[in-house]
Amino acid sequence: MKLTRLVGECEDGDCPTIYATDRGTLIVQGSKVEGHQLRISEHETLVEISADLIRKAVRDNLV
């Protein structure tokens, strides 16, 4: 799978970032969420990113 960086909170990639894939999907890099009450599948996880990162992506017409 090929990833293309769309927007991030830093330039070195070691922070919350949104990527586009060559499959027409998005990948979100963020902090793993612990201690939640949701039931999710074993193969899934929850990540947390700032709302500002989404706003920046929308503002820049990236998603």
C-alpha positions as CSV (number, residue, x, y, z in Angstrom):
1,M,0.0,0.0,0.0
2,K,1.3,3.4,-1.0
3,L,0.8,6.3,1.5
4,T,0.8,10.0,0.7
5,R,1.1,12.5,3.5
6,L,-1.8,14.9,3.4
7,V,-1.4,16.9,6.6
8,G,0.3,16.6,9.9
9,E,1.0,18.5,13.1
10,C,4.8,18.4,12.5
11,E,7.1,17.8,9.5
12,D,9.1,14.7,10.6
13,G,6.1,12.3,10.7
14,D,6.4,11.5,14.4
15,C,3.1,13.2,15.3
16,P,-0.6,13.0,14.4
17,T,-0.9,12.8,10.6
18,I,-3.4,12.0,7.9
19,Y,-2.4,10.0,4.9
20,A,-4.1,9.1,1.6
21,T,-3.7,5.6,0.3
22,D,-3.5,4.3,-3.3
23,R,-6.7,2.4,-2.4
24,G,-8.8,5.5,-2.0
25,T,-8.8,5.4,1.8
26,L,-7.3,7.5,4.6
27,I,-4.9,6.4,7.3
28,V,-4.8,8.4,10.6
29,Q,-1.7,8.4,12.8
30,G,-2.4,9.5,16.4
31,S,-2.2,8.4,20.0
32,K,-3.8,5.1,20.8
33,V,-6.9,5.5,23.0
34,E,-7.0,3.5,26.2
35,G,-9.7,3.2,28.8
36,H,-12.7,3.8,26.6
37,Q,-16.0,2.0,27.0
38,L,-16.6,1.2,23.3
39,R,-16.8,-2.4,21.9
40,I,-14.6,-2.6,18.8
41,S,-13.4,-5.5,16.8
42,E,-10.0,-7.1,17.6
43,H,-8.5,-6.0,14.3
44,E,-9.4,-2.3,15.0
45,T,-8.1,0.4,17.3
46,L,-9.0,3.9,18.2
47,V,-6.6,6.8,17.7
48,E,-6.9,10.4,18.9
49,I,-6.0,13.5,16.8
50,S,-6.8,17.1,17.3
51,A,-9.9,18.7,15.7
52,D,-7.5,21.3,14.3
53,L,-5.7,18.7,12.2
54,I,-9.1,17.9,10.5
55,R,-9.8,21.6,10.1
56,K,-6.4,22.1,8.5
57,A,-7.0,19.2,6.0
58,V,-10.4,20.6,5.1
59,R,-9.1,24.2,4.8
60,D,-6.3,23.0,2.5
61,N,-8.8,21.0,0.4
62,L,-6.9,17.8,1.1
63,V,-9.9,15.5,2.0
